[in-house]
Amino acid sequence: MAKTNMWMVRAGQGGRQADEFREKGHVGIGWEEIGDLSAFADKASLVQEYRSRFPDWPDGRRLSAASQLIRFRDEMAAGDRVLTYDSSRRIYHVGTITGEYQHDTAVLPPCENVRAVEWQAELDRDRLSLAARNSLGSTLTLFRLSDAVRQEIEALVTGQATAPVPVDEQDDGEDEEALLKRYREEAVEIIKDRVSRLDAWEMQSLVAGLP
């Protein structure tokens, strides 16, 4: 039996398109400058396209971008699990991919590269272990989750009692600029975590201390 992967697909900056992903039953990634991914034979040809369009980019950034698009087109598959994050509500939408790759400018603009999804569950971020939250902190638009994180999420969604599985953080091809952005975003999420656990008196003290 083929292994079922689980993928994170970010819904824009701060998850601003998360509701649209859910309501329209799709996930998508952008790069409208690149157009239909079916036009490229392989990752090397896509890297070359990035090189011609973005000559000032470092090679690592071109490779990272091309790798994500090729994964979306070729590695993701119907039956794989997928999630996206809504930072405003601090929840992950969890679903199953039901369609093949499509280039469609009308479904989720500006995300022109899309796949159909059946959304099935929501998961509060605070229920995840610290190790899982750290693993999901990558700033990449698309990445595959480790088996440990996938198993933890599936257990939480189905209500199974399971101990969190320690996982190692992976950069999965992030360049230096992306890593710095990731650390800043993780710091914001850590602050949100701390604030969400304050009781009424602690919150009052926090607000009183703000300038």
Residue pairs with C-beta under 8 A, 6 or more apart in sequence:
4 79
4 80
4 81
5 75
5 76
5 77
5 80
5 81
5 144
5 145
5 150
6 80
6 81
6 82
6 83
6 144
6 145
6 149
6 150
6 153
6 154
7 76
7 80
7 81
7 82
7 83
7 97
7 142
7 143
7 144
7 145
8 82
8 83
8 84
8 85
8 136
8 138
8 140
8 142
8 143
8 144
8 145
9 21
9 27
9 28
9 29
9 72
9 82
9 83
9 84
9 141
9 142
10 84
10 85
10 140
10 141
10 142
11 17
11 18
11 20
11 21
11 27
11 84
11 85
11 86
12 111
14 87
14 88
15 84
15 85
15 86
15 87
15 88
17 28
17 108
17 111
18 84
18 85
18 86
18 93
19 86
20 108
21 27
21 28
21 84
21 93
21 108
21 117
21 119
22 93
22 119
24 107
24 108
25 116
25 117
25 118
25 119
26 107
26 108
26 114
26 115
26 116
26 117
27 82
27 84
27 97
27 114
27 115
27 117
28 107
28 108
28 111
28 112
28 113
28 114
28 115
29 68
29 69
29 72
29 111
29 113
29 141
29 142
30 110
30 111
30 112
30 113
30 141
31 65
31 69
31 112
31 113
32 105
32 110
32 112
33 53
34 46
34 49
34 50
34 53
34 69
35 103
35 112
36 103
36 112
37 46
37 69
37 70
37 72
37 73
37 101
37 103
37 113
38 73
38 101
38 103
40 46
40 49
42 70
43 66
43 67
43 70
46 66
46 69
46 70
47 62
47 63
47 66
49 66
50 57
50 62
50 65
50 66
51 57
51 62
54 61
54 62
58 175
60 173
60 175
60 176
61 175
61 177
61 178
63 173
64 140
64 173
64 174
64 175
64 178
67 173
68 140
68 141
68 142
68 143
69 113
71 142
71 143
71 144
72 101
72 113
72 115
72 142
73 101
73 113
74 101
75 144
76 82
76 97
76 101
76 115
77 97
78 97
78 98
78 99
78 100
79 96
79 97
80 96
80 97
81 94
81 95
81 96
81 97
81 150
81 154
82 94
82 95
82 96
82 97
82 117
83 92
83 93
83 94
83 95
83 123
83 153
84 92
84 93
85 91
85 92
85 93
85 125
85 136
86 92
86 93
87 189
90 124
90 125
90 126
90 192
90 196
91 122
91 123
91 124
91 125
92 122
92 123
92 125
92 136
92 153
93 119
93 121
93 122
94 119
94 120
94 121
94 122
94 123
94 153
94 157
95 117
95 118
95 119
95 120
95 121
96 117
96 118
96 120
97 115
97 116
97 117
98 116
98 117
98 118
99 115
99 116
99 117
100 115
101 113
101 114
101 115
102 113
102 114
102 115
102 116
103 112
103 113
103 114
104 112
104 114
105 112
107 114
108 114
120 157
121 157
123 153
123 156
123 157
125 133
125 189
126 193
126 196
127 156
128 136
128 152
128 153
128 156
128 164
129 152
129 164
129 165
129 166
131 148
131 149
131 164
131 165
131 166
131 167
132 148
132 149
132 152
132 153
132 164
132 165
132 167
133 189
134 167
134 169
134 186
135 145
135 146
135 149
135 167
135 168
135 169
135 170
136 145
136 149
137 169
137 182
137 185
137 186
137 189
138 170
138 171
138 172
138 174
138 182
139 174
139 178
139 179
139 181
139 182
139 185
140 172
140 173
140 174
140 178
143 172
144 172
145 153
146 167
146 168
146 170
148 165
148 166
148 167
149 165
149 167
151 162
151 165
152 162
152 164
152 165
154 160
155 161
155 162
171 179
174 182
195 203
195 206
198 206
